């Protein structure tokens, strides 16, 4: 999955935050839906996983999803902020996506760290 280029980012050992600016022509909106582009939940989850490997410098095996809520449609153009916390002891990547109107999705991905 292609990751968008962050506008800004910050990170610590177990957490990172990226800011994204998405436009209607971005590949993440292709085919979902014609004339009414929406950022699919599966894309949001994929980005959490991909950015976690990139920013945390670890490889993960995807084990499943836990307590995920998709609260608002994400439609372009939009500025998003993604915050991810790696809860190593629980084997989870806990995430929150925010846009100017508030939280649009949140949840956790169950993972196992690969060596």
N, C-alpha and C positions, 0 to 999 in steps of 0.2 A: 504494500500500500504506500502510495506517495504521500509524504508528509508535507504540509505547507511550510513555508519559510516564516519563522517567528519574526515579528516586528521588534519585540524585546523579550528578554528572558532573564531569569535569576534562578539560582539554585543553591542548595546546601547538600549535605551528604545524603539525606533521606527525603528531600522535598524539592520540587521545582515549580516554577510558574512561567508560562509562556503567553504572550499576547499575540493574537492573530487578527489580520484584517482580510476578510473574505469578500470576493466579488462574484457576481452572477456567472461569469465566464470560467471560474475556477473549476478544475476537473472534479472536485468533490461533489459538485451539483449535477454532473452529467447523468441524465436518465432518471432523476428523482426530484421532481416530476416535471414533465413537459409544460412549460408556461408558468409553473409555480415551484421554483427550485427550493428544496428543503435539504438541510444537512441531515442525512440519515443517522440513526442511532448507531448502526454498525460501524459507520465511518468514525463517529466520535469515540467509540470504544477502541477501534483500531489505532487512532491517533494517540490515545492514552498509552497503549502498549508500546507503540513505536517510539514516542517521545521518551518514555521511561527508559527504554534500552539506550537511547541516544544520550540523555542527560545524566542518568545514573551510572552509565558505563557498565551495565550488567546485561546478561542475556536471561530471558525468562521463558518458561513454558507456560502457555495459557491453560488454565485448569477449569475456568468457568466464570460466571458472573454472580455477584451477590448484591442484593438490595439496590438495584438500579432504577432510577426514576428519570424519565424524560418529561420535563414539566412545561416547556415552551418550544414551539417550532423555531428553528434557527433558519432565518431567511436572509439572503444577501440583499444589499451589502450590509455587512455586520462586523463589529469588533467583538472578538471573543477573548476571554481570559481563561486559561486552563491551569488549575492548580492540582498537582498530584503529590500525594504523600505515600512513600513506600513503608508499609507496616511489615517489616521483615518477620517479626515474631508471629504474626498472624498469616503471613503469606498473601498479602493483599496490596494492591495498588488502589488507594482510595482517591477519587477524583471529584472535582467540581468544575463545571463550565459556567461562566458568568458572561452576560452581555449587559448593555446599559439598562435593560428592563429588569434585571435581577438574575437569579439562578435559572439556567435553562435545563441543566441535567446534572445528576450526581449519582455516585454509586461506588462500587468496588469491583476490581477484577481479581480473581483468585489466581495466584501464580506460584510457580516453584522456580527458584533461582538455579540457573544452569552454571556449571563450572567449566 
